[in-house]
Amino acid sequence: MSQRPRVEWAPDMLRYDFGRGHPMTPDRLALTIDLARELGLLEHVDVVGAQVATDELLTIVHDPAYVAAVRRADADGVRDEARGLGTTDDPLFPGMHEASARAVQGTVDGALAVWRGETEHAVNIAGGLHHAMPGAASGFCVYNDAAVAIRRLLDDGAQRVAYVDVDAHHGDGVQAVFWDEPRVLTVSLHETGRMLFPGTGHADETGGHHAEGSAVNVALPSGTSDPGWLRAFDAVVPAVVRAFAPDVLVTQHGCDAHVLDPLSNLRVSVDAMALVAHRLHSLAHELTQGRWLALGGGGYAIVDVVPRAWVHLLAVAAHHPVDPDTEVPEAWRDRVAATYGRQGPQSMSDGVVPAFRTWHSGFDPSDDVDRAIRATRSAVFPALGLDVDHD
């Protein structure tokens, strides 16, 4: 087994492009890879380009009629708003099918490399397109690479796959695909759907009749910052993942929970996101013999946040973590200034030192975050054989 993580990347990944002015700009990916290169991280990973997923692979999750509709939209510019194609969120663009299917193949390749023992960890920052449904595009996502990869893992012999999603938006598409599948645990830590797209992910969404307890949702109040976000993660995620005892850990690291992100109302730092990446990495080594697939996702502060957050993720997977006090390389900042006419961040840190305040410190019924945590634990812990009040 290679100790070097596998990173799914090629310039073709930049073709997933909804057009000028759309939040889901491929610049997020280009800036991340460029920053990783400047910091020397790409010397510690195996960079592998992905091909385009076949229709046979896509349709293990997606309806054949939907895949055909994406192809029509791509080839002929045929909008199909009933299937989410040609909407404001998911406008048509040339090469839509190929670019979306390439993101899927990258995630599947990484998943199978991890499962088959070719590498311990794999990362696809172009993946994490967690809103796509079996029959519709949604929320900037055309095909659901995470769901296809998890289904492929099950088909290849994995018995239990845990999916943990820390994007600011609920991982609704992955949850929907595996709602009644007891072999898959979906965990989502997100801003409450009462305030944010897609409007789902409430604590009482706990899985279907045959998979009760397989869906875990922590719906955080708007304005939650590092202390509450980390407390919620610590109070729920390690316990449910340990109880589930997965063979493989798949994680989605959308960084739109950041205080600077324009599309959410959370106030998390890149330092807290890096700490959570470390914790998930440790859980993979504790529970799955290191089998860890990490994906990108949302994140729309394209200069100040996304590159730093995902470089920290890549560094953790490479076992070469970046010191938060590291200065952002001058060459990268110069390219940012030349391209965007503005200064980029100076440091790999937001200048905070995040820490977990564990649930053992006691439940505070007057605290909005604690009430959200308690709602999740009460809804799902008994089904997983866990104590609501103690881990």
N, C-alpha and C positions, 0 to 999 in steps of 0.2 A: 504493500500500500504506500502510495506517495504521501509524504508529510506536507507537501506543498499543496495548498488549496487550489481548486480549479475555479477560474474566473471566466464566465461566459461573456466574451466581448469581441466585437469587431465593428468597424465603422458602419457596416450595414445596419446595426442597431439604431443608428440615428435617423433612419428612414421612417420610423414611427413618429409622424409629424402632422399634427392637426392644422398647421398653418400659423402664419404670423399673428401674434397677439393671444394665442391660446395658452392657457397656463401649463399644459403638458408639453412644454417645449423640449426637444431633444438636447438643447444646450445643457440641461441638467446632467445628462449622461456624459457629454463631452467634457464639461468642466470637472466632473468627478474623476474621470480617467486621467485627465491632464494633471490634476493635483496629485493623484496617486503616483503618477510617473515622476513628477518633480520631487516627491518625497522619497523616491526609491522603492516604493512598495511593490511595484510590478516585478522587481527582481526576485521577490519571494513567493511568487504565485505562477501557476501555469495558465496563460491566457489562451482560451480556445474559442474559435468562432463557431457559431451555430448555423445550421442549414435551415430550410423552411419546413415546418411540420407538414406532414401529409394530411389530406382530408381524413384518412383512416385513423390517424392519431387524434385529430381535433374532435372527431365524432365519438370518442369514448366519453366525452362530456357534453359537447355541443350538438344540437339538433342538426341533422344533415340539411334541412331546409334553411336553417340560419346560415350555415357555412356557404351554401349556394347563394344566399342573399348578399353576404359579404363579397363574394366573388363578383356578383352582378354590379354591386355598388362600385367596386374597384374598376372593373373593365368598362362599364357603360355609364357610370355616374348616376345609377338608379338609386334614388333615396328610398328608404323604407323606414319611416319614422315609427311604425308599429314595432319594428325590431331594433329601434334605437339608432338607426343608421341615417346620417344626414341631419342630426339634431345639433343644437348649440354645443352640447357636451361632446358629442361624437360626430363632428363634421366629416364628410368624405374627403379623402386625399388620395392621390395617385400611389398605387402600391400598397393600399391599406391591407389587403389580405396577406400579401407576402411579409410585410413588416410585422404584422401582428402574429402571424404563424411562426416567424423566426424567433420572436420573444418566447413563444411556447416551447419551441424546440430547445432553446437554450436552457430553460428551466428543467425540462424533461431530461436532457443530457446530464445536467448537474445532479439531478435526483438519482438517476441510475448509476452514475459514477460513484456517488456516495454509497448507495445501497449495495453495489457489487464489489465494494472494497477497493476501488481504484484510487480513491482519495478519501480523506476524512471529511473535508468540508468543501462545499461549492457555493459560489455566489453569482447571482445574476441581478445586477442593479437595474437592468431593463425589464425585469419581471415584476411580480407582485401586483398584477392587474386584477385586483380582487373583486371588482364590482360586476364584471361581465357575467351574464346569466347563460344558461344553456341555450336559450333562444333569443337573446337580445344583447346588444351593446348597452353599456350603462357607465356613467361616471368616468369618462375618458378611457374606458376599457373595452376592447373589441372581443378578444378571446381571453379566457381565464386560465393563464398559464399555471398558476398554483394548483387549481383543481385538476387540470389535465395531468400534471406531474404526480399528484397524490394518487389519482386513479391508476396511473401507470405503475406506481410503486406497489399498489395492492395487487395489480395483475401480475407483477413480477415476483410476488411472494411475500411482501411485507404484511405482517399481521396487524400492526397497529401503528398509525401515523398521527403524530400530534402537530397541529398547525397553530402557531401563535402569531397574532397580528397586532402591532402597536401603532398602526396608522391612526391619524386623528379621526378617520371615517370608519364606520363599521365594515368589517369584512363580510358583507352580505352575500356576495356571489359564492364564495367558498362554503359558507354556512349552508346556503340553499342546496348546493350540490350534494352535501353530505349530511343533510338534516336527519335522515333516518338510517344512517350508516354507523353501526356501533364500532367499526374498526377505525374510525377517524374522530379525533377530538379537535374541535375548532374553538379557539380562545381569542377573543377580541377585546382590546383595551382602547376605548375611543370616547370622543365627546358625545354626549347624549344625543340621540336621534330626535329629541324634541326641539333641538336647536340646529342640527346639522344634517346634511345629506348623508345617507339615504333615508333617514327617518326610522331606522330599525336598530336592532341590537340592544333591546331592553333586557333587564335581568331575568325576566320570566321566559325568555326564549332559550329553552334548555334542551332541545332535540326532539326528534319524533318518537312515536310510540315504541319503536323497536330500538331506540338509541337514547333513552332518557339520560340526561347528564352529559351528553356528548357535545353540546353547544354551551359555551361559557361566555357571558357578555358582561363586561364592566363598563357601564355607561356613566362617564364622568361629567360633573357639572362644568359648564362653560367657565373659563377663567382658571381652571386647575393648573397649578404650576408644579415645579419640580417636587416639592415635598409630598404633595397629594398624589401626583402621578406615580412616583416611586413607591409610595405606601400602597397604592392600589395594586401595582404590579406585584410587590412582595407579598401582599396579603392573599393573592389569588393564584397567580401563574405557577410558581414552583409547586405548590401543593397539588393542584389539579393535574399538572403534567406528571408529577411523580406517581400520583394515584393511578393514572392511565397506563404508565409504564410502556411508552412507545418504543418501536424499533428504530424509527427515524424521526428527527425533529425538523420541521419546515417552519421558517419564520419570515414574516413580512415586516420590513422596516421603513414604511412610509414615514417621512420626517416632517409632515405637515402639522404635527403637534407643537412645533416650535413657536415661540412668542412672535417671531417676525413673519410667520406664514400668513399670506393674505386670505386663505380660504378656510381657516378654522379659528376657534376662539380659545385654544389652549395656550399655555405660557411655559412650555418646556424648553430646556436648554440643550445644546448639542452635547454638553457634558453628561447630562442625565441619560440621553439616548445612548451614548457610548457605554455608560455604566450598565444599562439594560442589555446591550449587545454582549458585554462581558458575562453577565449573568446567564444569558441564554446559551452562550458558548460553554460555560461551565456545566449547565444542565445537560447539554449534549454529551459531554464527556462522562458525566455521572450516569446517565440513563441509557444512552444509545450507542455506546462504544465510539462516540465522536461523530456519528452519522448526522451531519447538520447541513441543511440547504438554506441559505439566507437570500432573501429577495429584496428588491427595492420597493417601489410603490409610489405613494403621493409625496408631495413636497414641492412647493411653488415659490419659495424664496431662493431663486435659482443660483444666485451668486453667494449670498451670505450664509446660507444654511446647508443646502443639499450637498454640495461637494464635501464640506467638512464632515457632515454626519455620515455619509456613505464611505468616505475614506476611513473614518474610525471603524466602521463595520468591516471593511476589507482588511484593515490592519489587525483587528481582533481575530478574524478568520485565518490570517496568515501567521498568527502567533508572533507578530511584531507590532504590538500596540504602539500608537503614537502618543507621546507625552503631551498632555493637554497644553503645556506651556510652549510647545513648539511653535515657532513663527511660520506663518504661511510663506512659502518661497517667493522671493521677489520676482522671479521670472513669471510665475503664475499671476501675481498681482499686476504686473506690467501688461500681460495679455488681457486681463480683465479690463484694465483702464483703457487700453487701445480699442477693445471691442465694444465696451458698454459706456465708455465715457465717465466712469466713476471708479472709486476706490473699492477694492475688495477687503475682506476681513484680514486683520493683521495676525491673528493668533488662531490656533486650532481649538481654543477654548472660548467660552463665553464669560470666563472670569469667575465661575462659581465652582464650589466643591460639593457635588451632590452626594447624598447619603440616604440609605434606607431607614425609615422609621417604622419598625416592624409592628405587626398587628398585636404582638404581645404587650405593647405599651397600653392597650386598652381601648375599647370602643367609646367614641365620643358622640352621643346622639345629637349634639348640636352642630356637628360638623357635616357639611354637605358631602364631602368626599367619603367620610366614614359611613354615612348612610348608604351611599352607592355601593361601597364595598360590602356592607352588611347585607344589602338586598341580593347581591350576586351570591355570596356565600350561603345565604338562607335558601336561595332558589336551587342551587346545584350541588352544594357539598354533600348533602345526605345521599343523593343518587350515586355519588362516587365513593361512598363509605367514609367520608370525612366529617369531622366535628365542626359545626358552624362556628364555635367560639374558640377552638384551639386547632392548630395545624396537626 
